[in-house]
């Protein structure tokens, strides 16, 4: 499934990016081609003006100049003096027929009014026009000019085959196509690795989900097995034994209920449905309540508990009172579970500017540096030999999620002299 998703994401991202790339390339190519044709036609107009000006100022047409002009520009020229065609052999290029020039003069006559008959004997100004035309599916730039000469008229027709510029533009198109193809290959390569990195959190999430389900199944199976065994034994047990098995079933049922409640809490945080209701909360009062709640349990295990509060008035903290109480209960329960008889647990509150620091310290077995981050993972137990069935390895994970929703921090550090200290920072 992940492999198919990777391939589909790669092709989808490449397809969308390629469409954008091709569209932009076509847009740029269109603008470039239009500008190129405008430049070609502008150059043609300049050359025609130069040709007309030269012929106006010459009494004799120079074959050498004309041959050089045709070689440089690749234009083909037909000149008629008072209706008689002037023959210039070996002009380069020389591929068009009289019909081509006739069609050019016809277009100039019909579209631009370039008529030899319209010039009077005393006419001294030249008349010419440049245009575009198509002859037998071939495109040309064309021009005709009427130049008064010695009581006569030079009738000049010029054609420029656009095969050369067309080949240049075709080459430009091929360059764009090659660049786009190479660009698409680069995009495919990029998105192949990019999408793979994008779905890494999904792969990790699926792995964690699978591990979570496996661990949850194991934890649920244990009390369920005990409950079923007790029910089976109750059928043949005496009244006194049945009471013992009934208490066992009740105890394991409550344990299973706590596990399910913890799992539902984590499910709410995963789906962003865990709601918090921020109200002004006096954290010193909250800490005192937690101290009073756990004091009997602590003394029952022969563990001492102290509380340290600021001397000055503590300003209220905007947070969810019930959720912060839940975090303190988790941290105190965790400390109580891992602190040996004769040990000590300390509750403290510190304030600085706009931050509040809650700490739960113990002098128990402590946490190795390599495991200080892992303890917030689900179903993780630092001490693998610890057999306290009231803990499933979900408490610290739940506390971390609650503090994260509050935009705060929860981390573990070493207690001076041994043990662990959990610090909660709230804004």
Protein Blocks (a to p, Z undefined) as FASTA:
>chain_A
ZZmmmmmmmmmmmmmmmmmmmmmmmmmmmmmmmmmmmmmmmmmmmmmmmmmmmmmmpmbd
cfklmmmmmmmnopacdddeehiacddehiacdfbcfklmmmmmmmmmmmnopafklpcf
klcbdcdddddddeehiacddddddddeehiacdddddddfklmmmmmmmmmmmmmmmmm
mmmmmmmmmmmmmmmmmmmmmmmmmmmmmmmmmmmmmmmmmmmmmmmmmmmmmmmmcfkl
mmmmmmmmmmmmmmmmmmmmmmmmmmmmmnopaccddddddfklmmmmmmmmmmmmmmmn
opacdddddfbdcddddddfklmmmmmmmmmmmmmmmpcehiacddddddehjaccdddd
dfbebpafklmmmmmpghiafblmbccfkbgolmmmmmmmmmmmnopacdddddehiacd
dddddZZ
